[in-house]
């Protein structure tokens, strides 16, 4: 596990071989990967960036890349949970194998929906963010499930965001279902 670098005096005609103690970082420079190396027996002040082509330590490179990938996966998972996004499929499979850690979400918790707070289709499917009665939590639930399990809550959500276009004015309703129903009946009578 050694890597080559120019001799410390800067002479580029000959090269000395040094032993890599540890890979500390990675960067891309001019489209090529370089690693920041700690050299065995040298102080931190002599750490250097070296291109992959000059290194002969595939085990250390592989170990560094594996650790870097694990850190990136953890960071992505934490970001996904913070954003309320669905976890990656392979992580779902890992969690499914350990059912003790899996907590039910959505309608599986047996809670009654209070209201729909918002909606998103960022995952390619329309999802409702549902606030549950007697709970401070909310879950993303596929709209196809909400349409069947709590149609009145879905209708209320849409009615709250309904915009009426009459003549030259536009009004947004923030009324209850009864008022909206009354307006619908008046419109039918006028026709």
N, C-alpha and C positions, 0 to 999 in steps of 0.2 A: 504494500500500500504506500507507494511513493509517488510524488509528482515532481516534474522538472520545472525549474525556473532559472532565470539568468543568474549568474553569480552576483553576490552582493555588491561587488565593486562596479557593476553596471556594464561590464564587458560582455558584449553580445556574441562574440565569436565562439566562446566556449560556454558550456552549460554545466551546472552542477546539479546533482540530484539530491533533493531534500525529501524528508518523510512528512506526509500530511498527518497532523494529529487529529484535526477535526474540520469539517466543513461548516461554516457559520452562516452563509447566506448565498443567494443566487440572484443574478441579474442578467438581462439581455442587453448586449451591446453590439450594434451594427448587425443585428439579426442572429447573433451567436451567443450561446449560453456561457456565462463566466461564473465561477464559484469563488467566494471569499473564504480564504483558507487560513487556518491556524497551523503554523509549522512546528513540528516537534522540536523541542529544545530552544525555540526562539520566543522572545517576548511578544506580547500582543501588538506592540508598535511595529513589528515586522510582518503582520498579517497582510496578505496581498490578494488581489483579484487575479485569477488565472483562467484562461480559456480551457474548455474541456479537452481540446486537442493536445494540450501539454500535460495532461494528468494521466497517471497510471494507478488509479485507486477506485476501480468500479464498485467495490463493496461499500466504501464510504459514500460514494455518490448515490448508490441505490438506497442505502440507509437514510441519507439526508432527504431524498425524494419521497420515500415512504413516510417519514415523519412529517414532512411538509404537506403531503396529501391528507394525512390524518387531521392535522390542524385546520386545513381548509375545509374538510368535511364537517368538522365540529362547528366552525364559524358559520358555514352555510346553514346547518341545522338550527343553530341558535337564531340566525336571521330569519329563517322561515317561520319558526315558532313565534318570534316577535311580530312578524307581519301577518300572522294568522293564515299563512299559506299552507297548502298541503305538503306533507313530507315527501321526500323522494321515494319512489316505489321500492327500491332495495332496502331502505330503512323500515318501511312498513312491514316487509317480509320478516326482517329481523325482530321487530317488535311483536309480530303475530306469533312467533315461536315462543315468546315469553309472555303468556297471557296474564300473569300476575301483575305485570307493570302496565297493562293496557287499561286505560280508563274509558268508559263509554262516552261518546260524544253525541250531540244532536238529540234526536228523538229516542235513542237507545238509553238515555238517562231516565226516561220515564217522567220527565217534567212537562208541564203544560206551557205552550208558547204564550208569551204576553204580547209581544209586538215584534215587527220586523224593523230593525234599526237601519239597515242599508242593504244594498245589492251590489254584486260584482260579477263580471264574466271573465276575469283575468285568467282563470284556469281553462277557459274554453267552454265552460258550462255555466249557466246562470246559477249563482249561489246567493242565498239570503243570509244575512247576519241576524239571527233570531235571539232576542232577549227572552229569558225564561221567567215565569212567575216564581216568586219566593227564592230567587237566586240573583246574584250580582253578575253572573257569567252570561256570555253570549257565545253561540257557536255558528260556524258557517254550515249551512244545510243546503243541499241541492234543491233548486226550485221545484223540480218534478216531485220530490217527496213532500215539500211544504204544500204544494197545490192539492195533494191528496189528504194529508194529515191535518192541515189547518187552513182550509180554503177561506174562511172568513177573515183570518189574520192577513192572508195574502191580499184579499179584496180591499181591506182597510188600508194596507200599505199603498196600493195603487191609487185608491181614492184620495189619500192625503196628498198625492203628487199629481193629481188630475188637473189639467189646464183646460178651461172652457174658452172657446173662440166664438164670440158673438159679435157680429158686425165689425167695427173698427177697434174694439177694445178686447183685451185679453185679461182674464181674471184667473187667479189660482185659487182653488178651493182648499180650505182648511176646515171644512165642515164635517159633521158626522155622517154616518151612513143614512140616517133618516132624512136629513136635509137633501142629500144627493138623490135619494130615491124620489123625494117630492119633486125635485127639479126635473127628473126624468119623466115623471107622470105629467107634469105641466107641459113639457115639450111634446109628448104624445098627443095631448088634448089639442094643442095649437095646430098640429098637423092636419 
